[in-house]
Amino acid sequence: MSSNPEQIEIEIKEENAEKKPNDIEVIRQEDAPKDAKPNENEGNDVNDAISKLKQQLETEKQARISAEQRAHEMAQREVVAKNEVQDTNLQLISNAINTVKQENSILENQLAEAMSVSDHRTAAQIQTAISTNAAKLLQLEQGKTALENQPKNVAPERPKPSDPVEALASQLTPRSADWIRRNPDFARNQNKFNKMIAAHQLVSADGIAPDTDEYFDAIETILKIKQPVQQQNDVDPMEATAKVTQRRTAPPAAPVSRSGDGTGRKNVVVLNADEREMAKNMGMTEEEWGRNKLALQREGRLN
């Protein structure tokens, strides 16, 4: 029995004493030696779930923004079509007015000729046609005035995104918008935004065309988002060889069930607070939980 009241040491006989004569010692994680490392995979499932949820929310947000943009574009096209119809109708009326005026001018000449030869019958017919055209001209003039006074259809304003990232992205080219979405801090932080603008001016002053690979590489280098290419390739070949050799010649890590808790003791199982709580909730003793954990470690199913 340990002198530490917080530490639990339970000796368990192996089920097959002939093949596995060593005992199992179950200790609390807080009492384990500093060299004993907890399971590094704990919490990975939760982090993966959070990452997937963030990705799903981002996808839904982009889909909503795309839908709003499509709706705005459709509304704009509808307004343009209505204005084109209005302009076409106005042009048709103007053409009709010119036609009626030309006909009246011809009729007036014919009327003068009929009167000069005392052809009163023809003159009367021409006067009737002139009167009819006068009524048409009045009606056309009124229609033209009404169309000219009719206000033009105005396209609805593009909805302004509440997110500053999307507000800025909506004003950029597609590739630049994609870049700002991947680096949102440069839209949300005024200081970083100013640095981004300064980097753009420096790159443009060097004659690098925007929206090119060279442009974004230069921008990210100035903003220290990534290291310059020459620094990335500047690797000591001897150092790289040593690292590869070290990885290849390093012996495989010993199973937890054999290495114990780092003090030379074998068959030591470290139970953290969560594992002890789970064992309690499942109606298992810490000894039973420790035996199952050790079995999974030996099978290679648990690190």
C-alpha positions as CSV (number, residue, x, y, z in Angstrom):
1,M,0.0,0.0,0.0
2,S,1.4,3.4,-1.0
3,S,2.0,6.0,1.6
4,N,0.2,8.5,-0.6
5,P,-3.5,8.4,0.3
6,E,-4.5,9.7,-3.2
7,Q,-2.7,6.7,-5.0
8,I,-4.4,3.4,-5.5
9,E,-2.3,0.3,-6.0
10,I,-4.2,-2.9,-6.8
11,E,-2.4,-6.2,-7.4
12,I,-4.2,-8.3,-9.9
13,K,-3.3,-11.9,-10.8
14,E,-3.3,-12.6,-14.5
15,E,-6.0,-15.0,-15.6
16,N,-3.3,-17.3,-17.1
17,A,-0.6,-17.3,-14.4
18,E,1.6,-19.6,-16.4
19,K,1.8,-17.4,-19.5
20,K,1.5,-14.0,-17.7
21,P,2.8,-14.2,-14.2
22,N,3.3,-10.5,-13.7
23,D,0.9,-8.5,-11.6
24,I,-0.9,-5.3,-12.7
25,E,-0.6,-2.1,-10.8
26,V,-3.3,0.5,-11.2
27,I,-2.3,4.0,-10.2
28,R,-4.0,7.4,-10.5
29,Q,-2.8,9.7,-13.3
30,E,-1.9,12.5,-10.9
31,D,0.3,10.1,-9.0
32,A,2.0,8.7,-12.0
33,P,5.7,9.7,-12.6
34,K,6.3,12.7,-14.8
35,D,7.9,10.4,-17.5
36,A,4.6,8.6,-17.9
37,K,2.8,10.2,-20.8
38,P,-1.0,10.3,-21.1
39,N,-2.7,9.1,-24.1
40,E,-2.0,11.7,-26.8
41,N,-5.1,10.7,-28.8
42,E,-7.5,11.7,-26.0
43,G,-9.7,14.5,-27.2
44,N,-8.9,13.9,-30.9
45,D,-12.5,12.8,-31.6
46,V,-13.9,15.9,-30.0
47,N,-11.5,18.1,-32.0
48,D,-12.4,16.3,-35.2
49,A,-16.1,16.8,-34.4
50,I,-15.6,20.5,-33.8
51,S,-13.6,20.9,-37.0
52,K,-16.3,19.1,-39.0
53,L,-19.0,21.3,-37.4
54,K,-17.0,24.5,-38.3
55,Q,-16.5,23.3,-41.8
56,Q,-20.2,22.5,-42.1
57,L,-21.2,26.0,-40.8
58,E,-18.8,27.6,-43.2
59,T,-20.2,25.6,-46.1
60,E,-23.7,26.6,-45.2
61,K,-22.7,30.3,-44.9
62,Q,-21.1,30.2,-48.3
63,A,-24.2,28.6,-49.8
64,R,-26.4,31.2,-48.3
65,I,-24.2,34.0,-49.6
66,S,-24.2,32.4,-53.0
67,A,-28.0,32.2,-53.0
68,E,-28.3,35.8,-52.0
69,Q,-26.0,36.8,-54.8
70,R,-27.9,34.8,-57.4
71,A,-31.2,36.3,-56.2
72,H,-29.7,39.8,-56.5
73,E,-28.4,39.1,-60.0
74,M,-31.8,37.8,-61.1
75,A,-33.5,40.9,-59.7
76,Q,-31.0,43.1,-61.6
77,R,-31.7,41.2,-64.9
78,E,-35.4,41.6,-64.4
79,V,-35.0,45.4,-63.8
80,V,-32.9,45.7,-67.0
81,A,-35.4,43.7,-69.0
82,K,-38.3,46.0,-67.8
83,N,-36.3,49.1,-68.6
84,E,-35.5,47.7,-72.1
85,V,-39.2,47.1,-72.7
86,Q,-40.0,50.7,-71.6
87,D,-37.3,52.1,-73.9
88,T,-38.5,50.0,-76.8
89,N,-42.1,51.1,-76.4
90,L,-41.0,54.8,-76.2
91,Q,-39.0,54.3,-79.4
92,L,-42.0,52.7,-81.1
93,I,-44.3,55.6,-80.2
94,S,-41.7,58.1,-81.4
95,N,-41.4,56.3,-84.7
96,A,-45.3,56.2,-85.1
97,I,-45.4,60.0,-84.4
98,N,-42.9,60.7,-87.1
99,T,-44.8,58.4,-89.5
100,V,-48.1,60.3,-88.9
101,K,-46.4,63.6,-89.3
102,Q,-44.9,62.5,-92.6
103,E,-48.3,61.3,-93.8
104,N,-49.9,64.7,-92.9
105,S,-47.3,66.5,-94.8
106,I,-48.1,64.4,-97.9
107,L,-51.8,64.9,-97.4
108,E,-51.4,68.6,-97.2
109,N,-49.6,68.7,-100.5
110,Q,-52.3,66.6,-102.1
111,L,-55.0,68.9,-100.6
112,A,-53.3,71.9,-102.2
113,E,-53.2,70.2,-105.6
114,A,-56.9,69.2,-105.3
115,M,-57.9,72.7,-104.4
116,S,-55.9,74.2,-107.3
117,V,-57.9,72.1,-109.8
118,S,-61.2,72.6,-107.9
119,D,-61.5,68.9,-107.1
120,H,-63.6,69.4,-104.1
121,R,-64.5,65.8,-103.6
122,T,-60.9,64.7,-103.4
123,A,-60.1,67.7,-101.2
124,A,-62.9,66.6,-98.7
125,Q,-61.4,63.1,-98.5
126,I,-58.0,64.4,-97.9
127,Q,-59.2,66.7,-95.1
128,T,-60.9,63.8,-93.4
129,A,-57.6,61.8,-93.5
130,I,-55.8,64.8,-92.1
131,S,-58.3,65.0,-89.2
132,T,-57.9,61.3,-88.4
133,N,-54.1,61.6,-88.3
134,A,-54.4,64.6,-86.1
135,A,-56.4,62.5,-83.6
136,K,-53.8,59.7,-83.8
137,L,-51.0,62.2,-83.3
138,L,-52.6,63.6,-80.2
139,Q,-53.0,60.1,-78.7
140,L,-49.4,59.2,-79.6
141,E,-48.1,62.4,-78.1
142,Q,-50.0,61.8,-74.8
143,G,-48.7,58.2,-74.7
144,K,-45.1,59.4,-75.3
145,T,-45.4,61.9,-72.5
146,A,-46.7,59.3,-70.1
147,L,-43.8,56.9,-70.8
148,E,-41.2,59.7,-70.5
149,N,-42.6,60.7,-67.1
150,Q,-42.7,57.1,-65.9
151,P,-39.8,56.5,-63.5
152,K,-37.2,54.0,-64.4
153,N,-37.1,50.6,-62.6
154,V,-34.2,50.6,-60.1
155,A,-32.3,47.5,-59.3
156,P,-32.3,46.6,-55.6
157,E,-29.1,47.2,-53.7
158,R,-26.9,44.3,-53.1
159,P,-27.4,43.1,-49.5
160,K,-24.5,44.1,-47.4
161,P,-23.0,41.2,-45.4
162,S,-22.8,41.6,-41.7
163,D,-19.5,39.8,-41.7
164,P,-16.6,42.2,-42.5
165,V,-14.8,39.4,-44.3
166,E,-17.7,38.9,-46.7
167,A,-18.3,42.6,-47.0
168,L,-14.7,43.0,-48.2
169,A,-14.8,39.8,-50.4
170,S,-17.9,41.1,-52.2
171,Q,-15.8,44.0,-53.5
172,L,-12.9,41.9,-54.8
173,T,-12.2,39.6,-57.7
174,P,-13.1,35.9,-57.1
175,R,-9.5,34.8,-56.5
176,S,-8.8,37.8,-54.1
177,A,-12.1,37.1,-52.4
178,D,-11.1,33.5,-51.8
179,W,-7.7,34.6,-50.4
180,I,-9.4,37.0,-47.9
181,R,-11.7,34.2,-46.8
182,R,-8.7,32.0,-46.1
183,N,-7.1,34.9,-44.2
184,P,-10.0,36.5,-42.4
185,D,-7.9,38.4,-39.9
186,F,-6.8,40.8,-42.6
187,A,-10.4,42.0,-42.9
188,R,-11.3,42.0,-39.3
189,N,-8.2,43.6,-37.8
190,Q,-7.6,47.2,-39.0
191,N,-3.8,47.0,-38.4
192,K,-3.5,43.9,-40.5
193,F,-5.8,45.4,-43.1
194,N,-3.5,48.4,-43.4
195,K,-0.5,46.0,-43.8
196,M,-2.3,44.1,-46.5
197,I,-3.0,47.3,-48.4
198,A,0.7,48.4,-48.0
199,A,1.8,44.9,-49.2
200,H,-0.4,45.3,-52.3
201,Q,1.1,48.6,-53.1
202,L,4.6,47.3,-52.8
203,V,3.9,44.3,-55.0
204,S,2.2,46.4,-57.6
205,A,5.1,48.9,-57.6
206,D,7.3,45.9,-58.6
207,G,5.2,45.4,-61.6
208,I,3.6,42.1,-60.5
209,A,0.1,41.6,-61.9
210,P,-2.7,41.1,-59.3
211,D,-4.5,37.8,-59.0
212,T,-1.4,35.8,-60.2
213,D,0.4,33.1,-58.3
214,E,3.5,35.4,-58.1
215,Y,1.3,38.1,-56.7
216,F,-0.1,36.1,-53.8
217,D,3.3,34.5,-53.1
218,A,4.8,38.0,-52.8
219,I,1.9,39.3,-50.6
220,E,2.1,36.3,-48.2
221,T,5.9,36.7,-48.0
222,I,5.7,40.4,-47.1
223,L,2.9,39.7,-44.5
224,K,5.0,36.8,-43.1
225,I,2.2,34.3,-43.8
226,K,4.8,32.0,-45.2
227,Q,8.6,31.9,-45.5
228,P,10.3,33.0,-48.7
229,V,11.0,30.3,-51.2
230,Q,14.7,30.5,-50.8
231,Q,14.5,30.0,-47.1
232,Q,12.2,27.0,-47.5
233,N,14.7,25.4,-49.9
234,D,17.7,26.3,-47.8
235,V,18.0,23.0,-46.0
236,D,21.3,21.5,-44.8
237,P,21.5,18.1,-46.7
238,M,23.6,16.6,-43.9
239,E,21.0,17.6,-41.3
240,A,18.2,16.2,-43.4
241,T,20.2,12.9,-43.9
242,A,20.7,12.7,-40.1
243,K,17.0,13.1,-39.5
244,V,16.1,10.4,-41.9
245,T,18.8,8.1,-40.5
246,Q,17.6,8.7,-37.0
247,R,14.0,7.9,-38.0
248,R,15.0,4.8,-39.7
249,T,17.3,3.4,-37.0
250,A,15.3,4.4,-34.0
251,P,14.0,1.2,-32.3
252,P,10.2,0.8,-32.1
253,A,8.6,2.1,-28.9
254,A,7.9,-0.6,-26.4
255,P,4.3,-1.4,-25.6
256,V,2.9,0.4,-22.5
257,S,2.2,-3.0,-20.9
258,R,5.9,-3.8,-21.0
259,S,7.4,-0.4,-20.3
260,G,5.2,0.3,-17.3
261,D,5.1,3.9,-15.9
262,G,8.7,4.8,-16.8
263,T,10.2,3.7,-13.5
264,G,11.0,0.1,-14.5
265,R,7.9,-1.4,-13.0
266,K,6.0,-3.7,-15.4
267,N,2.3,-4.0,-16.0
268,V,1.5,-0.5,-14.6
269,V,-1.7,1.1,-15.9
270,V,-2.3,4.8,-15.4
271,L,-5.9,5.8,-15.0
272,N,-6.8,9.4,-15.3
273,A,-9.8,11.1,-13.6
274,D,-12.0,10.6,-16.6
275,E,-11.3,6.9,-16.8
276,R,-11.9,6.4,-13.1
277,E,-15.2,8.3,-13.4
278,M,-16.2,6.2,-16.5
279,A,-15.3,3.0,-14.6
280,K,-17.5,4.1,-11.7
281,N,-20.4,5.0,-14.0
282,M,-20.2,1.6,-15.7
283,G,-20.2,-0.3,-12.5
284,M,-16.6,-1.5,-12.9
285,T,-13.8,-1.4,-10.4
286,E,-10.6,0.4,-11.2
287,E,-8.9,-3.0,-11.3
288,E,-11.3,-4.3,-13.9
289,W,-10.9,-1.1,-16.0
290,G,-7.2,-1.3,-15.7
291,R,-7.1,-5.0,-16.8
292,N,-9.3,-4.1,-19.9
293,K,-7.1,-1.1,-20.8
294,L,-3.9,-3.3,-20.5
295,A,-5.5,-5.9,-22.7
296,L,-6.3,-3.3,-25.4
297,Q,-2.7,-2.0,-25.2
298,R,-1.3,-5.4,-25.6
299,E,-3.5,-6.0,-28.7
300,G,-2.3,-2.7,-30.2
301,R,-5.8,-1.2,-30.2
302,L,-4.9,1.5,-27.7
303,N,-1.8,3.6,-27.4
